[in-house]
Amino acid sequence: MIDKKTEADIKALKSFLEFWTKFRSMYDETVSKDIISGEDETKFLGVRDVMKSKYEVLRNSLDFKYVPHSRLTDPVDGVLAINGIRLMSEKSLKKLNEDWRDSYVFLNSISEHLKNKR
């Protein structure tokens, strides 16, 4: 028997992971530019806000209790302005990249949990 809630959660998480990956690509592309324009920053922050709202919807629909930590929003909240990233220390940039990686691992662990539950 198919659990419709689990199937819907798997689909929602897959969709979010695709968006998360595109968001990371956009971040990498933007910060690699020699000069980040105000338009670049506005576009990026707009997509970041969409990502944050999508995550809230996802977080409210899934049961995250089986994962001890939820660091997904750390890199998003840490990215207050693209130009500020260029001024971050090496240690802060390393932490930001670790948070991105941890967030991706976190989401994939939930995905695996849901697939196993299926």
N, C-alpha and C positions, 0 to 999 in steps of 0.2 A: 504494500500500500504506500502510495506516495504522500509524503508529508508536505503539503502546499507551503507552509510557513518556511520550512527548511529550503525548499526549492526557490522560493522568493528571496530568501536571505542570500543564497548562493549567487543568484542572478544579480542582486543589488551590490553585493561585494565585488563581483567580477567587474561590473560596470564602474564601480568606484576605483578599483585598482587600475583600470585602463585610464581613467581620468587622472589619478594620482601619478601615473607614469608620464603622461603627457605634461602634467604640471611640472614635474621634475625636469623634463626635457626643456620646457620653456624657461625655467629658472636657469639651467645650465647655459642655454643659448644667450639669455639676456645678460647674465653677469660676465660672460666671456667677451662681450663687446668692449672696445676701447673707451667709447663714450656712451653712457646710458642717458637717453633723452628723457624729458619729462613725460612724453607720450609713451615711451617704453615702460617707464615706471607705473604710469596710470593703468596701462593695459595689464601689466603683471599683477598689480594689486587688485584689480577688478576680478581677474581669474582666481587669485588667492581667496578673495571673499566668497566666490562661488564655491570653491573647494571647501572652505570652512563650513558653509551652510550644508553642502552635500554630506560632509562628515557628520554633522550634528544629526541629520536625518538618519544616516546609517547607524550612528551610535545609539540613537533612541529605538531603533528597530531590532538591533542585535543584542544578544546577551554576552557581554564582555567579561563576565565573572571568571571564566576559565583561563584568562590570561592575566598574570599578576601585575602587569604594568601597561599603561596606555600612553605612549609617548607621541602619538600621531600629531597632536597639535603643537608640540614643542617647536618643530622647525617652522611651522606656519606663523606662530606667534613671534618667533625670533626674527622673522623676515618682516621688519616693520617698513623698511624702504630699501629698494635695491641699491641705491648709492651707498647706504650705510654698510652694506655687505663688503664693498670694496675697501672699507676702512677697518674692518674687523681684524682682530689679531689672528695669527695662525692657529692658536689654541681655540678661539671661538669658532673659526671656520671649520676646524676639525670636529668640534662638538656638533655643529650644525649638520655636517655631513653624516656623522654617526646617528644623529636623530632621524635623518631621512632614511637611512638604512634600517634602523630599528623599527621605524614606522612601517616600512614595507614588509619586513619580516613579521611584525605583529599582525598585519592584515592577512598575510599569507597563512599564518598559523591558524587564524580564525577560519579562513577558507578551507584549510585541510580538516579542521575540526568539523565543519559543516558537512563536508563531503563524506567523512567517516560516519557521521550521524545518519546520513542518507541511507 
